[in-house]
Every structure is written in structure tokens, then in C-alpha cells.
């Protein structure tokens, strides 16, 4: 228990959707508290909602916890509660150690003061005295790298410059606990890389980090544990890999559902042929709705042929949220299915390794005769399928490859070669 530096127990926080109601409720609560009465903060009033609802977790010294979730899920509210900016309406938060927080761009900066002056102001807010700031001033300025703007009022700073200066001060206060919100996404790539490098050094010193980010790759690389929050509730708490996988799958499911809602079925000459179904199977021919990138996939198209077809054509198209992604088409691939007589047929398509990037897809199926322009039946974006990130992959796409180490010289050979003089 001594190793636990942050304890969040059954914490809830509510807000009001109406500014007027929020002010009235605040005045009423202050009045009741001044009279020694309860403010009934555990109940929702008109226009109120739970930004956080019964969230519990513990963070041990030296751990890095990645907090993920969609916009409005309560991630930033949680950091502000841990930092003491707000008080929870229910539950208890215990924090042990000096906290350095980078929650909002420019938080703690006075717009009329220069960057130089704000280093001292922000340092004082984070618990450093003037002597400490003096000792670390040059290092802070070098890390922020904002050039001549150091002596300009920060109201003229870009959002990226705010982040540079704010992060530089936060990490140099040598906090025992560092709270970092998505603000690093505002900075340029070079500075973000520098931030992540110094965060790795901070972790080695035993600093505890709570990192909010929409970047699942950042969470997987930086965090030892992941906290997935959705609509103010804890949806998952565990390894960062599992947390990001569950979060990604939920996003893909949501996107696919949105696309499928607007999908329509297109019909052609149903008298000749009618598509019955499209089903997806894994390598064991077990029906599935998702596979990992690189796994085997089998697709079975069932079609009722009512009249004999000359040069029948079948196809399946995959669409992600950006549009057309991949097509498997018997005509394009010069596959001859010969003349099909009346009856029900099952057309099988085998992908030994499906290397589509991890995403959610809507799939269309067609049956045509002689040309894809002569559609007989078309199920447009009627079927949903998900490709998950491969467990041992860090990118969007897993590709087959091999590694080999080949010795091409020895140090002795290089030395001899260096001493060689031709005649």
C-alpha cells in the first residue's frame, strides 16, 4: 500500500449543461454548506450530467498509466480532479507527492507576462522556489527552444509555443507525479519526440505518469497500464495493449454502424439471379465477424441462379470510413466460373493472408453477367467486417518479412584495410 501514490475511489463529478443553472446551483450549494447543511451533491439536478461516474483505480510509484477514451468521456476532468483543480462530488482521491501537470495549453501562464517571467510564475505554481528556477532556467529555455519569443508576451504565442514552454517547466520541476493531457498533439513532431524521450528518462527516475492521449500507439509504447473511460465510466482497466485493442475495436464498431445505417441495397435483374447471403469464415471455416490482420479469411457468397448465366461475375468490395479500399472480382482476376445452370450456388473466395489495415469495413457483394456494368444483384455495404491489429504488430498493417544478420567484415580486416598502401 505504501507504493500507491494515487488512489481514486468511487469518484464521480457532475457538470451542468446550462451556465445559468450552474451558477444558481453553485450559490445554493455554498449557502447550504455555510449553514451546515448537505448540498446533496450525490444527486443530479435539472440540466446536470455525470462527467465521471464511479471511477476507481490505484497507481503505484513509477507506473505509467495511459488514459484513453472518446472526446467527452471524462479524461481531462479526471486529471483536473487528481490535480486538485476541482473537488469530486462523490468518492475520494488521495495523492502522495509533488505533482507536475500539463493539462491545458497555456494553463498557469499570464498572457501579459513574457515567457521569461512566466517560467518563474509557472515554476512557483508547480512548487519550485526562485533558486530552483534560477538553477534550471537555462535548461528550461534550451528545451523549450522558442528563440527570441522568450521575452515576448505569451499572448502572442502559438499553441505549439505554449506547449513547448509549459512542458519544459513541468518536467524540470522534477515532479514525483506527472499529469500530461493531449496537449502534446499540438506541438510539432520533432518536439513531441523530444518530449517522449525525456518522459522515458523521467520514468527511469521513478516518476509516476498519467498520460491522456488519443494515440493508441503512444499509449502502447509509453504506458504499462491502460484505463479506458467511456461516458464517464470505467470500461476497462488493465494492460495498455488490451486497453487500446478494446478501445480501437469499439471505435471501428461505431464507425461501421454509422456507415451501415446509411447503406442501401441496390437491385438489378432479380429474375436471372439473386444474392442470398455473404458470410465470413476463418481458416477453420468457423463463421466470424472479425480477424487479425494477416490471418486467413474465407468468404462464401450464396446466390440463387434462376436462369443459366453466360460468363457470370462475382465480386466483393471492402470500404473503410474513407471510401473504397479493396476489391475481389472474378472478372478482374480472370477467374472463369463457366456457365451456371439454375440452382443455388456457393462461391468461395480464399485469402491465405488478409493484409488489409486494421479498421472496420463495410462489404458489398455483386453478381453480374458478362460485364460488371450488367449487374443482376448488388448488396451495397450490407455486410460489416472488422480487421483487428495483429497482436505482435505496432503499425496499421502487418506484412510478412524476415530478418538476417550477415557479417561483412571484422574489425581486424577493417584495420588492415586502413593500413594498406598500394604501390
C-alpha positions in Angstrom: 0.0 0.0 0.0 3.0 2.3 0.6 3.8 2.1 -3.1 0.4 3.5 -4.1 0.8 7.3 -4.8 -2.6 7.9 -6.4 -5.8 6.4 -5.1 -9.1 7.1 -6.8 -12.0 5.5 -5.0 -15.6 5.6 -6.4 -15.1 9.1 -7.8 -17.9 11.0 -9.6 -18.1 14.5 -10.9 -21.1 16.3 -12.4 -21.5 19.4 -14.5 -24.4 21.4 -15.7 -25.2 21.9 -19.4 -26.6 25.4 -18.6 -24.3 28.1 -17.4 -27.2 29.9 -15.6 -28.2 26.8 -13.8 -24.6 26.0 -12.9 -24.2 29.4 -11.2 -27.5 29.1 -9.4 -26.7 25.6 -8.1 -23.2 26.9 -7.0 -24.7 29.7 -5.0 -27.3 27.3 -3.5 -24.6 24.8 -2.5 -22.4 27.5 -0.9 -25.4 28.7 1.1 -26.3 25.2 2.3 -22.7 24.5 3.2 -22.4 27.8 5.2 -25.5 26.7 7.2 -24.0 23.3 7.9 -26.5 21.6 5.5 -25.7 19.0 2.9 -25.6 20.1 -0.7 -26.9 16.8 -2.0 -24.0 16.6 -4.4 -24.7 12.9 -5.0 -27.9 13.7 -6.9 -28.4 15.0 -10.4 -30.5 18.1 -10.8 -32.1 19.6 -13.9 -29.6 20.0 -16.8 -26.8 18.2 -14.9 -24.9 15.1 -16.0 -22.2 12.9 -14.7 -18.9 13.7 -16.4 -17.3 10.9 -14.3 -19.4 8.2 -12.7 -18.0 5.9 -10.0 -14.4 5.6 -11.3 -11.9 3.7 -9.2 -8.2 2.8 -9.7 -4.8 2.9 -8.0 -1.4 4.0 -9.4 1.8 2.7 -7.9 5.1 4.7 -7.7 6.9 4.6 -11.0 3.9 3.3 -13.1 2.8 5.0 -16.3 -1.0 4.9 -16.8 -2.4 5.7 -20.2 -5.9 7.1 -20.2 -7.9 6.7 -23.4 -11.5 7.3 -24.5 -13.6 9.3 -26.9 -14.0 13.0 -26.7 -16.2 14.0 -23.7 -15.6 10.7 -21.9 -14.2 12.5 -18.8 -10.4 12.0 -19.2 -9.4 15.7 -18.7 -11.9 16.0 -15.8 -10.2 13.1 -14.1 -6.8 14.7 -14.4 -8.1 18.0 -13.0 -9.6 16.2 -10.0 -6.3 14.5 -9.3 -4.5 17.8 -9.6 -6.9 19.4 -7.1 -8.4 21.9 -9.6 -11.9 20.5 -8.8 -13.3 18.5 -6.0 -15.3 15.3 -6.7 -19.0 15.3 -5.9 -18.7 11.7 -4.7 -15.8 9.5 -3.7 -12.2 10.2 -2.5 -8.9 11.0 -4.2 -5.6 10.6 -2.4 -2.3 11.9 -4.0 1.1 11.5 -2.4 4.0 13.5 -3.8 4.7 16.7 -5.8 2.5 16.9 -8.9 3.6 18.5 -12.2 0.6 19.0 -14.5 0.3 19.8 -18.2 -3.4 19.7 -18.6 -4.3 22.6 -20.8 -2.3 24.7 -23.3 -1.1 27.8 -21.5 -2.5 26.8 -18.1 -0.8 28.8 -15.4 0.6 31.4 -17.9 -0.3 35.1 -17.6 -0.9 36.4 -21.1 0.6 39.8 -20.5 3.8 38.5 -19.0 6.8 37.4 -21.1 7.9 33.8 -21.5 10.8 34.5 -19.2 8.5 35.9 -16.5 6.1 33.1 -16.9 8.8 30.5 -16.3 9.1 31.8 -12.8 5.3 32.1 -12.3 4.6 28.6 -13.6 7.6 27.2 -11.7 6.1 28.7 -8.4 2.7 27.1 -9.2 4.4 23.7 -9.6 6.2 24.1 -6.3 9.7 25.4 -7.2 11.2 28.3 -5.4 13.2 31.1 -7.2 16.6 29.5 -6.5 15.5 26.2 -8.2 14.1 28.1 -11.2 17.4 30.1 -11.4 19.4 26.9 -11.4 17.3 25.2 -14.1 16.4 28.3 -16.2 19.0 27.8 -19.0 18.0 24.2 -19.3 14.3 25.1 -19.5 14.9 27.7 -22.2 17.1 25.3 -24.2 14.4 22.6 -24.0 11.6 24.9 -24.9 13.6 26.3 -27.9 11.3 29.2 -28.6 14.0 31.6 -29.7 13.5 35.4 -29.4 9.9 34.9 -28.2 11.3 34.2 -24.7 11.0 38.0 -24.0 7.7 38.5 -25.8 4.3 38.4 -24.0 2.9 34.9 -24.2 -0.4 36.2 -25.6 1.4 36.4 -28.9 2.5 32.7 -28.7 1.1 30.0 -30.9 -0.4 26.9 -29.3 2.7 25.0 -30.1 4.9 27.5 -28.3 2.6 27.4 -25.2 3.2 23.6 -25.2 6.9 23.9 -25.5 7.3 26.3 -22.6 4.7 24.6 -20.4 6.1 21.1 -20.9 9.7 22.4 -20.4 8.8 23.9 -17.0 6.7 20.9 -15.9 9.4 18.3 -16.5 12.1 20.5 -14.9 10.2 20.8 -11.6 11.2 17.1 -11.1 7.7 16.0 -10.1 7.0 12.7 -8.4 3.8 12.6 -10.3 3.4 14.0 -13.9 0.0 14.6 -15.4 0.1 15.0 -19.2 -3.0 15.7 -21.3 -3.4 15.5 -25.1 -1.6 18.9 -25.4 1.5 17.2 -26.9 -0.6 16.6 -30.0 -0.4 20.4 -30.6 3.4 20.5 -30.9 5.4 19.6 -34.0 6.8 16.1 -34.5 10.4 16.9 -33.6 9.3 18.5 -30.2 6.9 15.6 -29.5 9.7 13.1 -30.0 11.9 15.2 -27.6 9.1 15.2 -25.0 8.6 11.4 -25.2 12.4 10.9 -24.8 12.6 13.0 -21.7 9.4 11.2 -20.4 11.3 7.9 -20.7 14.1 9.4 -18.6 11.6 10.7 -16.1 10.1 7.2 -15.8 13.6 5.8 -15.1 13.8 8.2 -12.2 10.7 6.6 -10.7 8.3 9.3 -11.6 4.6 8.3 -11.9 2.9 9.4 -15.1 -0.7 9.7 -16.0 -0.9 10.3 -19.8 -4.1 11.2 -21.7 -3.8 10.6 -25.4 -6.0 9.6 -28.4 -2.9 8.0 -30.0 -3.2 4.3 -29.2 0.4 3.7 -30.4 1.7 6.3 -27.8 -0.3 4.6 -25.1 1.0 1.1 -26.0 4.6 2.3 -26.1 4.6 4.6 -23.1 2.2 3.1 -20.6 2.4 -0.1 -18.6 -1.3 0.0 -17.8 -4.3 1.4 -19.7 -7.5 3.0 -18.4 -10.4 3.2 -20.9 -13.1 5.6 -20.0 -16.4 6.0 -21.9 -19.2 8.3 -21.0 -17.7 8.9 -17.6 -17.5 5.2 -16.7 -14.6 2.8 -16.5 -14.8 0.4 -19.4 -11.5 -1.3 -19.0 -8.5 -1.2 -16.6 -5.6 -3.5 -17.4 -2.6 -3.8 -19.7 -2.1 -1.0 -22.2 -2.2 -3.4 -25.1 -5.6 -4.8 -24.1 -7.0 -1.3 -23.3 -6.0 0.1 -26.7 -7.3 -3.1 -28.5 -10.7 -2.8 -26.8 -10.9 1.0 -27.5 -9.9 0.5 -31.2 -12.5 -2.2 -31.7 -15.2 -0.1 -30.2 -14.3 2.8 -32.5 -14.4 0.5 -35.5 -17.7 -1.0 -34.5 -19.2 2.5 -34.0 -17.9 3.7 -37.4 -19.2 0.6 -39.2 -22.6 1.0 -37.5 -22.8 4.6 -38.7 -21.9 3.7 -42.3 -24.3 0.7 -42.3 -27.2 2.9 -41.2 -27.0 4.8 -44.4 -26.2 1.8 -46.6 -28.9 0.8 -49.2 -29.4 -2.4 -51.2 -29.2 -1.9 -54.9 -31.2 -4.3 -57.1 -30.7 -5.3 -60.8 -32.3 -8.1 -62.8 -33.5 -10.4 -60.0 -35.3 -12.6 -62.4 -31.9 -14.1 -63.5 -30.0 -14.2 -60.2 -30.5 -13.1 -56.6 -27.8 -12.9 -53.9 -28.9 -14.7 -50.8 -26.0 -14.1 -48.3 -22.4 -13.3 -47.8 -20.6 -14.9 -44.8 -17.1 -14.7 -43.5 -15.1 -17.6 -42.1 -11.7 -18.2 -40.5 -9.2 -20.8 -41.6 -11.2 -23.5 -39.7 -14.4 -22.4 -41.5 -15.8 -21.1 -38.4 -18.1 -18.1 -39.1 -16.5 -14.8 -37.8 -17.1 -11.1 -38.0 -13.5 -10.0 -37.4 -10.0 -11.4 -37.8 -6.5 -10.2 -37.1 -4.5 -8.5 -39.9 -2.6 -11.2 -41.8 -4.9 -14.1 -40.8 -6.6 -16.4 -43.3 -10.1 -15.4 -44.4 -12.7 -17.3 -46.4 -15.8 -15.6 -47.9 -18.8 -17.6 -49.0 -21.3 -15.9 -51.4 -24.6 -17.8 -51.7 -26.6 -17.0 -54.9 -29.8 -18.3 -56.4 -29.4 -18.7 -60.2 -32.8 -18.6 -61.8 -31.7 -18.7 -65.5 -28.5 -20.0 -67.0 -25.8 -17.3 -66.9 -23.2 -16.7 -69.6 -19.8 -15.6 -68.1 -21.1 -14.9 -64.6 -19.1 -12.4 -62.5 -19.0 -12.3 -58.7 -17.3 -9.7 -56.5 -16.8 -8.4 -53.0 -15.7 -4.9 -52.2 -14.4 -3.6 -48.9 -15.0 0.0 -47.8 -13.4 1.8 -44.8 -14.6 5.1 -43.4 -12.6 6.9 -46.2 -14.2 5.1 -49.0 -13.3 2.3 -51.4 -10.5 0.1 -50.1 -10.2 -3.3 -51.8 -12.0 -5.4 -54.4 -12.0 -9.1 -55.1 -13.6 -9.6 -58.5 -13.7 -12.8 -60.6 -13.6 -10.8 -63.9 -10.7 -8.6 -63.0 -8.7 -11.6 -61.8 -9.7 -13.6 -64.9 -11.4 -16.4 -63.0 -13.8 -18.4 -65.2 -16.8 -19.8 -63.3 -18.2 -21.2 -66.6 -21.9 -21.3 -67.3 -24.1 -21.7 -64.2 -27.3 -23.6 -64.6 -30.4 -22.8 -62.4 -29.9 -23.6 -58.7 -28.3 -22.3 -55.5 -24.5 -21.9 -55.7 -21.9 -21.1 -53.0 -19.0 -19.1 -54.4 -15.9 -19.4 -52.1 -13.1 -16.8 -52.0 -10.0 -17.6 -50.1 -7.4 -15.1 -48.7 -4.5 -17.1 -47.3 -3.4 -13.9 -45.5 -5.7 -10.8 -45.4 -3.3 -7.9 -45.2 -5.9 -5.1 -45.0 -5.0 -2.4 -42.5 -6.8 -2.7 -39.2 -10.1 -0.9 -39.5 -13.8 -1.5 -39.8 -15.1 -2.3 -43.2 -18.5 -2.4 -44.9 -18.6 -5.0 -47.7 -20.6 -5.0 -50.9 -21.3 -8.1 -53.0 -22.3 -8.3 -56.7 -23.4 -10.8 -59.2 -23.3 -9.8 -62.9 -23.4 -11.4 -66.3 -20.7 -10.8 -69.0 -19.7 -7.4 -67.6 -19.8 -5.6 -64.3 -21.9 -3.0 -66.0 -24.6 -5.6 -66.3 -25.5 -6.0 -62.6 -28.1 -8.7 -61.8 -28.0 -8.1 -58.0 -26.0 -5.8 -55.7 -25.9 -5.8 -51.9 -24.3 -2.3 -51.3 -22.4 -2.1 -48.0 -24.7 -4.5 -46.4 -22.1 -6.6 -44.5 -19.9 -5.5 -41.7 -16.4 -6.9 -41.1 -13.5 -5.8 -38.9 -9.8 -6.3 -39.3 -8.1 -6.1 -35.9 -4.5 -5.1 -35.3 -2.2 -8.2 -35.1 -1.1 -8.8 -31.5 2.6 -8.6 -32.3 2.2 -5.5 -34.6 2.7 -1.9 -33.8 1.5 -0.4 -37.1 -1.7 -0.3 -39.1 -0.6 -3.1 -41.3 1.3 -6.4 -40.7 3.5 -7.5 -43.6 5.4 -10.8 -43.9 9.1 -10.3 -43.6 12.3 -12.0 -42.4 15.4 -10.9 -40.5 19.1 -11.8 -41.0 22.4 -10.7 -39.6 25.3 -11.1 -42.0 28.9 -10.3 -41.1 30.5 -8.5 -43.9 33.9 -7.6 -42.2 35.8 -7.9 -39.0 37.5 -5.1 -37.1 40.9 -6.6 -37.8 40.1 -6.7 -41.6 39.0 -3.0 -41.4 42.2 -2.1 -39.6 44.3 -3.9 -42.1 42.4 -2.3 -45.0 43.0 1.1 -43.5 46.8 0.5 -43.3 47.1 -0.8 -46.8 49.0 1.3 -49.3 49.2 0.4 -53.0 52.3 0.6 -55.0 
